[in-house]
Amino acid sequence: MMKARRLLPRQVHDRLSLHHLDHRDLREEFLQSVLEGLSATPKRIPPKYFYDQRGSDLFERITATEEYYPTRTESWILEHHAADMFRAAGRPAEIVELGSGSSTKTRWLLNQLAELPRLVRYTAVDISPSPVREFGLALLADYPSLQMHGLIADYHSALAELKRQSGSPRLFLFLGSSLGNFDLPSAEKLLAHISECMQPEDRLLIGVDLVKQSAILDRAYNDAGGVTAAFNLNLLSRINRELGGHFPLERFRHLAFFNKAQSRIEMHLESLARQDIRVDALDRSFTFEEGERLHTENSYKYHYATLDRLLSQADLRLQQRWIDPQEWFAENLVRKA
């Protein structure tokens, strides 16, 4: 393992700098995750590997499908309540977003910052520099008073860096129900890490997808156009492209369903036949039985009580909550306990 090191900031624009905190050999990390995941019982690979360039593009297409309600529902809440959220957060001078992506929904909150009579700061945390650079330049064109800082790192490395920084009251954003990709113990640890970075005047806005009818949930992850299926199968394509895998995509099928007992959507890739599949970079093959599944993602759906308990365990407490009329999604403003 390479020793962690901080790279010098790269100035992309006079109001946009990128700071790389990447201390990992990403290909080696991917290789080891594939080895461990395909050797495990049951087989599994972490969902973070969905997001190569093609995977990111496919996810953006998923958010635009008719079946996938979370993005448009959260956007509705932000559009209608951003001003209230900003006031309740104490009119912070900086927004820090974990997993910024395209920053589309963030614009509703940046609109509030833009009204301030001074230069304001937006720190975008993302594992990849590409979306921060691409969408960051678009944001700068639309918000002349915005000073943007890209922190290129995973959540834990970024939070360690943010903990060392101090300054104006900050509003941390964790949108898109990203918390749902973590099992409950991991979600608690992440929230505790965020809590450690926060000062008493800071706030955290968390978006979570709420438990609802199974049919609605199942439909959201099985769109008629097959975009989510292509997104899931792209993980095998990525192994083929980057690690010399020999996965025949036509011999796997996308499988997604709501596991009510675990309160989560599960995504799998199911083998349609018994097959031995070689990965050249690992110099070995892996056997899939017919019907055997590769577990690729969980997306937890929350009851209010579950989220409130996680917050309490992380030394945080709910300040205010906003929901849509159907009560499908919730934005939660949180402060230190």
Secondary structure as UniProt FT lines:
FT   STRAND          10..13
FT   TURN            14..15
FT   STRAND          16..20
FT   HELIX           26..39
FT   STRAND          43..44
FT   HELIX           47..50
FT   HELIX           53..63
FT   HELIX           69..88
FT   TURN            89..90
FT   STRAND          94..98
FT   TURN            101..102
FT   TURN            104..106
FT   HELIX           107..114
FT   STRAND          120..126
FT   HELIX           129..142
FT   TURN            144..145
FT   STRAND          146..152
FT   HELIX           155..164
FT   STRAND          170..174
FT   TURN            176..177
FT   HELIX           178..181
FT   HELIX           184..197
FT   TURN            200..201
FT   STRAND          203..210
FT   HELIX           214..220
FT   TURN            224..225
FT   HELIX           227..243
FT   HELIX           249..251
FT   STRAND          252..259
FT   TURN            260..263
FT   STRAND          264..271
FT   STRAND          275..279
FT   HELIX           280..282
FT   STRAND          284..288
FT   TURN            290..291
FT   STRAND          293..300
FT   HELIX           304..313
FT   TURN            314..315
FT   STRAND          316..323
FT   TURN            325..326
FT   STRAND          329..336
//
